[in-house]
Amino acid sequence: MRVAITGGTGFVGRHLAERLDNPDTVVISRRTGAAIDDVDALTAAFSGCDVVAHCAGINREIGDQTFQRVHVEGTRAVIEAARRAGVQRIVMLSFLRARPDSGSAYHRTKWAAEELLRQSGIEHTIIKAGMIYGKGDHMVDHVTRAVRSFPVFATVGFRERTVRPLPVEEAVTTLIAALEGRVPTPTVAVVGAEELELGAAVRRIARMAGGYPVYVRAPIWSIRVLAQLTEWVMVVPLVAKAQAQMLAEGVSEPSPYAPWLPLELRPKLLFDDERIRAAVPEGRFGLEDLRVVKWWKGRLDRGRESRRGR
């Protein structure tokens, strides 16, 4: 089975490519020179492939990389390129609570992408995944660096929401099952085996990270304000607006309803110390995480290169 992976250098796509470990696997991303909405480039990349794992996605907008362009126009291009290249099946990674009536553009565009695939006439599986974690993620990574950097950690809302963290290895196992045609429904919800309150999840991560902040409950509106501010000033925001919406809702149940995986395929790994420890990064937040500092360092580097070239 020859597989093409869009978003193949991203968090989940990279793990999928490593698991497949097949020289015939085609990894597609901006880093490999293929824009997600370039139908001709995608058609060439999909040539000879049996199935496409569509893992491309963003959780915040940067410049021309908007939710509309990446999620909607990108999926439209993937479908057209797959049709031209004779691809037999598309497996798309979506979000557990993607829906049209959300106040979040991330949620709405993920749903719009799902609808394009449902209406494509191509055999497909849509995986509506919950919060995925592992080495290089945004969940454990950001909580770790935050609890190491700040004396106070704000949890979202005055009523605790729940999450069911999904290990990236089990997300990849589900993707492979869908690529091989072993998922029986065209849309399926996938979450981790353990459900716990968001604050409890944060405390587990903090314990493994060696951070001991004071925890305070913050109103949802303040987290949304924090998300907007950090999207403006940080290279990778402490929390993105789309993530603030996720945390405000909880990430345990699909919305709208989607069937769960069959029992034999459901994730079984707990959100335990061993898996959290494996995902914990080095370091903490610093000045280098600010956009203005990155811009200034880039300017200095370009100046040095220019002087060396004289």
Wavefront OBJ file of the C-alpha trace (Angstrom):
o trace
v 0.000 0.000 0.000
v 1.514 3.284 -1.133
v 0.486 6.158 1.163
v 0.730 9.919 0.746
v 0.651 12.005 3.938
v -0.328 15.669 3.838
v 1.061 17.569 6.794
v 3.685 14.850 6.864
v 6.231 16.892 8.836
v 3.664 18.056 11.400
v 3.073 16.480 14.796
v 0.758 13.592 13.876
v 1.891 13.266 10.251
v 5.509 12.879 11.307
v 4.646 10.123 13.769
v 2.562 8.366 11.102
v 5.421 8.504 8.592
v 7.839 7.092 11.176
v 5.484 4.225 11.988
v 4.923 3.339 8.319
v 8.697 3.464 7.723
v 8.176 2.675 4.061
v 10.354 4.115 1.276
v 7.222 4.321 -0.874
v 5.463 6.651 1.595
v 5.131 10.180 0.170
v 5.510 12.967 2.736
v 3.894 16.253 1.690
v 4.174 19.590 3.484
v 5.169 23.193 2.933
v 8.686 22.153 3.956
v 8.819 19.690 1.064
v 7.727 22.423 -1.340
v 4.072 21.501 -1.935
v 1.419 24.048 -0.964
v -1.688 22.349 0.423
v -3.962 24.141 -2.055
v -1.807 23.485 -5.173
v -3.831 20.881 -7.084
v -1.195 20.230 -9.735
v 1.600 19.686 -7.198
v -0.624 17.423 -5.108
v -1.693 15.426 -8.163
v 1.950 14.777 -9.014
v 2.716 13.815 -5.407
v -0.287 11.442 -5.229
v 0.643 9.670 -8.456
v 0.841 5.926 -7.844
v -0.574 6.212 -4.305
v -3.423 3.993 -3.150
v -4.511 6.121 -0.203
v -4.004 9.612 1.222
v -3.694 10.383 4.937
v -4.851 13.998 5.106
v -3.238 15.257 8.319
v -2.560 18.870 7.308
v -4.011 21.445 9.669
v -3.228 24.488 11.816
v -4.453 25.639 15.215
v -3.777 29.333 14.626
v -3.649 31.605 11.589
v -0.326 33.094 10.474
v -0.211 35.374 7.441
v -1.737 33.652 4.419
v -1.980 30.354 6.300
v -5.592 30.883 7.324
v -8.083 28.277 8.545
v -10.079 28.781 5.339
v -7.071 28.228 3.108
v -5.522 25.262 4.942
v -8.604 23.396 6.151
v -11.185 24.159 3.455
v -9.318 25.076 0.280
v -6.583 22.601 1.168
v -9.075 19.759 1.539
v -10.810 20.763 -1.688
v -7.439 20.567 -3.471
v -6.589 17.211 -1.856
v -9.899 15.748 -3.053
v -9.464 17.020 -6.605
v -5.841 15.853 -6.769
v -6.798 12.433 -5.392
v -9.506 12.137 -8.038
v -7.059 13.037 -10.826
v -4.373 10.668 -9.491
v -6.775 7.742 -9.074
v -6.392 7.502 -5.290
v -8.834 4.947 -3.879
v -9.322 6.259 -0.337
v -8.769 9.391 1.761
v -8.373 9.250 5.534
v -8.743 12.691 7.116
v -7.734 13.700 10.627
v -10.305 16.115 12.025
v -11.284 17.364 15.483
v -13.682 15.735 17.945
v -15.937 18.794 18.272
v -15.681 20.276 14.773
v -19.127 21.636 13.892
v -20.771 24.407 11.880
v -22.406 26.302 14.764
v -19.271 27.048 16.791
v -17.944 30.496 17.589
v -14.499 29.248 16.564
v -13.294 29.497 12.966
v -11.077 26.471 13.620
v -14.086 24.314 14.490
v -16.183 25.628 11.584
v -13.506 25.127 8.941
v -12.676 21.636 10.166
v -16.373 20.790 9.798
v -16.488 22.356 6.319
v -13.530 20.172 5.329
v -15.350 17.089 6.640
v -18.409 17.976 4.566
v -16.322 18.360 1.405
v -14.971 14.850 1.890
v -18.409 13.388 2.663
v -19.739 14.838 -0.584
v -16.696 13.896 -2.701
v -17.806 10.439 -3.796
v -14.372 9.097 -2.809
v -14.172 6.282 -0.276
v -13.089 7.886 2.978
v -12.740 7.787 6.745
v -12.973 10.941 8.874
v -11.272 10.553 12.247
v -12.683 13.041 14.750
v -9.874 12.917 17.294
v -9.727 14.421 20.748
v -6.693 16.078 22.337
v -3.597 14.267 21.029
v -0.378 14.365 23.058
v 3.164 13.088 22.706
v 6.687 14.286 21.979
v 6.442 17.552 20.055
v 2.785 18.249 20.846
v 1.178 21.510 21.963
v -0.529 20.154 25.069
v 2.218 18.689 27.278
v 4.816 21.004 25.739
v 3.009 24.236 26.616
v 1.795 23.164 30.042
v 5.340 22.044 30.925
v 6.984 25.284 29.884
v 4.220 27.369 31.497
v 4.462 25.704 34.935
v 8.250 26.075 34.823
v 8.029 29.744 33.842
v 5.187 31.282 35.839
v 4.296 31.108 39.561
v 0.552 31.012 38.775
v -1.340 28.733 36.378
v -4.912 29.613 35.375
v -7.378 26.810 34.717
v -10.279 27.482 32.380
v -13.630 28.461 33.861
v -15.189 28.034 37.286
v -16.682 24.649 36.389
v -14.145 21.956 35.576
v -14.318 20.504 32.078
v -13.009 17.069 31.247
v -10.498 15.826 28.700
v -9.585 12.379 27.426
v -5.951 12.760 26.284
v -5.112 10.557 23.300
v -1.503 9.299 22.992
v -0.114 10.032 19.557
v 0.875 6.375 19.122
v -2.781 5.344 19.473
v -3.906 8.141 17.140
v -1.443 6.742 14.585
v -2.709 3.189 15.164
v -6.225 4.414 14.374
v -5.030 6.189 11.228
v -3.327 3.015 10.009
v -6.446 0.961 10.684
v -8.431 3.445 8.586
v -5.806 3.448 5.824
v -6.136 -0.331 5.683
v -9.936 -0.144 5.569
v -10.474 -1.658 9.038
v -12.615 1.193 10.423
v -16.232 0.260 9.596
v -17.851 3.733 9.559
v -16.991 6.732 7.347
v -16.873 9.033 10.395
v -15.551 7.912 13.775
v -14.806 9.580 17.140
v -11.502 8.740 18.844
v -10.438 9.750 22.367
v -8.058 8.439 25.000
v -8.971 5.678 27.423
v -8.980 7.867 30.545
v -11.315 10.789 31.274
v -10.209 13.327 33.863
v -10.758 16.954 34.794
v -8.548 19.444 32.982
v -7.017 20.634 36.266
v -6.054 17.069 37.178
v -4.400 16.609 33.772
v -2.416 19.826 34.253
v -1.275 18.745 37.720
v -0.032 15.405 36.376
v 1.984 17.183 33.699
v 3.337 19.706 36.221
v 4.516 16.931 38.534
v 6.501 15.316 35.700
v 7.834 18.727 34.607
v 8.991 19.708 38.091
v 6.794 22.809 38.218
v 4.727 23.771 41.266
v 2.640 26.867 40.489
v -0.356 28.169 42.397
v -3.512 27.129 40.530
v -6.343 29.620 40.131
v -9.660 29.353 38.325
v -10.044 32.021 35.641
v -13.210 33.038 33.771
v -13.409 31.791 30.215
v -13.387 35.321 28.789
v -9.994 35.994 30.416
v -8.476 32.896 28.789
v -9.785 34.093 25.426
v -8.175 37.497 26.015
v -4.916 35.761 26.987
v -5.112 33.668 23.808
v -5.502 36.737 21.600
v -2.637 38.538 23.327
v -0.266 35.590 23.118
v -1.128 35.014 19.449
v -0.091 38.615 18.841
v 3.170 38.627 20.781
v 4.515 35.051 20.864
v 6.086 32.944 18.112
v 4.065 29.968 19.344
v 1.294 31.264 21.618
v 0.944 30.090 25.198
v -2.626 29.246 24.231
v -4.256 29.793 20.818
v -7.805 31.068 20.426
v -8.909 27.718 19.006
v -7.374 25.941 21.993
v -9.148 28.313 24.395
v -12.449 27.293 22.803
v -11.541 23.616 23.160
v -10.661 23.989 26.828
v -13.800 25.997 27.535
v -15.937 23.146 26.162
v -13.944 20.143 27.299
v -12.634 17.495 24.922
v -14.376 14.276 25.873
v -17.472 13.889 23.697
v -17.983 14.383 19.949
v -20.221 17.214 18.802
v -22.284 16.548 16.782
v -22.603 12.835 17.531
v -20.220 10.490 15.756
v -19.908 6.735 16.363
v -17.041 5.474 18.490
v -14.427 3.047 17.263
v -15.265 -0.653 17.622
v -14.170 -1.992 21.003
v -11.207 -3.907 19.585
v -9.777 -0.736 18.029
v -10.383 1.716 20.876
v -7.385 3.306 22.637
v -6.393 1.598 25.869
v -3.385 3.527 27.201
v -3.810 5.688 30.304
v -2.599 9.255 30.741
v 0.082 8.042 33.113
v 3.461 9.236 34.344
v 5.449 7.162 31.851
v 3.724 8.621 28.783
v 3.645 12.147 30.151
v 7.356 11.973 30.995
v 8.152 10.846 27.447
v 6.386 13.937 26.075
v 7.865 16.508 28.481
v 10.269 18.884 26.668
v 13.326 20.676 27.969
v 13.302 24.335 28.916
v 10.753 26.991 29.700
v 9.331 30.106 28.093
v 11.827 32.940 27.555
v 12.430 36.116 25.600
v 13.217 34.094 22.485
v 9.539 33.061 22.392
v 8.488 36.665 21.680
v 7.890 37.698 18.081
v 9.751 41.000 18.485
v 12.861 39.231 19.815
v 12.797 36.732 16.955
v 12.411 39.613 14.478
v 15.306 41.526 16.046
v 17.597 38.484 16.060
v 16.721 37.819 12.422
v 17.571 41.409 11.564
v 20.935 41.139 13.336
v 21.729 37.860 11.579
v 20.909 39.352 8.182
v 23.169 42.312 9.012
v 26.058 40.013 9.875
v 25.554 38.001 6.655
v 25.487 41.208 4.661
v 28.749 42.453 6.196
v 30.439 39.092 5.592
v 29.384 39.238 1.953
v 31.083 42.572 1.310
l 1 2 3 4 5 6 7 8 9 10 11 12 13 14 15 16 17 18 19 20 21 22 23 24 25 26 27 28 29 30 31 32 33 34 35 36 37 38 39 40 41 42 43 44 45 46 47 48 49 50 51 52 53 54 55 56 57 58 59 60 61 62 63 64 65 66 67 68 69 70 71 72 73 74 75 76 77 78 79 80 81 82 83 84 85 86 87 88 89 90 91 92 93 94 95 96 97 98 99 100 101 102 103 104 105 106 107 108 109 110 111 112 113 114 115 116 117 118 119 120 121 122 123 124 125 126 127 128 129 130 131 132 133 134 135 136 137 138 139 140 141 142 143 144 145 146 147 148 149 150 151 152 153 154 155 156 157 158 159 160 161 162 163 164 165 166 167 168 169 170 171 172 173 174 175 176 177 178 179 180 181 182 183 184 185 186 187 188 189 190 191 192 193 194 195 196 197 198 199 200 201 202 203 204 205 206 207 208 209 210 211 212 213 214 215 216 217 218 219 220 221 222 223 224 225 226 227 228 229 230 231 232 233 234 235 236 237 238 239 240 241 242 243 244 245 246 247 248 249 250 251 252 253 254 255 256 257 258 259 260 261 262 263 264 265 266 267 268 269 270 271 272 273 274 275 276 277 278 279 280 281 282 283 284 285 286 287 288 289 290 291 292 293 294 295 296 297 298 299 300 301 302 303 304 305 306 307 308 309 310
